[in-house]
């Protein structure tokens, strides 16, 4: 269908972004997928696709991951995912679509404005970012905006940030996939749609990772 080919075009751009930077693909896909497939299926499709490409990328970044930073943030995110899932099924789909668009717009403006958090990677802040990110992931599939702002504000190298965010997604996507399956939110149409979009996503993510090198 025309909608499917629109989705493929979006996935190609998102895959290049994911492979190159390690994040950002959800911000590109979520607003458009919410219109094409509805908010609930959008979360399921993106979670499935992101899981596959994270498995693909994790071996190339494993040596640079700061687990003492990533693991607590991932644990906090997992604890707050049920809150986001409740929001996903409780809020009207049209309202949730607008929420997704608003989140993307606000965080894009913040990044473009050059704002940076300068407080360092303190544990209370790390746990708070994880909680917000986990809630947003379950409600909208957009886990990365707060994590992006947190990581990009520090002095770490691009390769280190890329490794940490890839590891963070490895933890949170695994938990999110289990939660959605247990809650019955992973519908077969969404799974099928995600499976058909995974090949172009993984191919362009591979190309993006080559560009990063």
Beta strands, then each sheet from edge to edge (+ up, - down):
end
